[in-house]
Amino acid sequence: MELLNDMALFVEVAQIRSFRGAAEATGIPNSTLSRRINALEKAIGLRLLHRTTRKVELTEAGQLYYERCKRIVDEARIIVPFEPVDTLILGISASVSPLHRI
């Protein structure tokens, strides 16, 4: 489940192209989001994002991984029925991140 959580966070960062924006959208701290994306990159052995102080861009591998992750995350949200707000959502407390409810 942790991998699916990290994939959902990666999709947010990839879509918004900003750690700060994705952190605001998900309601989790920027440092936690960055740490989770770093862990994801390490787990799969690929650099997904090119980070500068001004912007975040997908690497070639990141673009391919994003397309696959988006499909998987979208499917997970369809397959798993919505839970009450006080339950865990993709491993992130719903009170913190209602956007990741699956």
Residue, then its C-alpha position, 0 to 999 in steps of 0.5 A: m500500500e505504501l508504494l501506491n501511496d507514493m505513486a499517488l503523491f508522485v502523480e500529484v507532483a507530476q501534474i502540478r509540477s511543484f512540490r509546494g503546490a502538491a503539498e498544498a493540494t494533498g495537505i501534507p508537509n512539503s518535506t514529507l512529500s519530498r521524502r516520499i518521492n525520494a523513497l519512491e525513486k530509490a525503491i524503483g531505481l529511477r530518477l523521476l524528477h529533475r528538480t531545480t530551485r525554480k521548477v520541477e520537470l519530469t525526466e524521460a523515465g518520469q514521464l513514462y512512469y507518470e503515465r503508468c502511475k496515473r492509470i494505476v492510481d485512477e483504477a485504484r480510486i474506482i475499484v476501492p469504494f470511498e471510505p468514511v473521512d476518518t479512515l486511512i486513505l492511501g496511507i494518509s490520514a483523511s483529515v490530512s489529505p481528502l484528495h487521496r481517498i480511494 
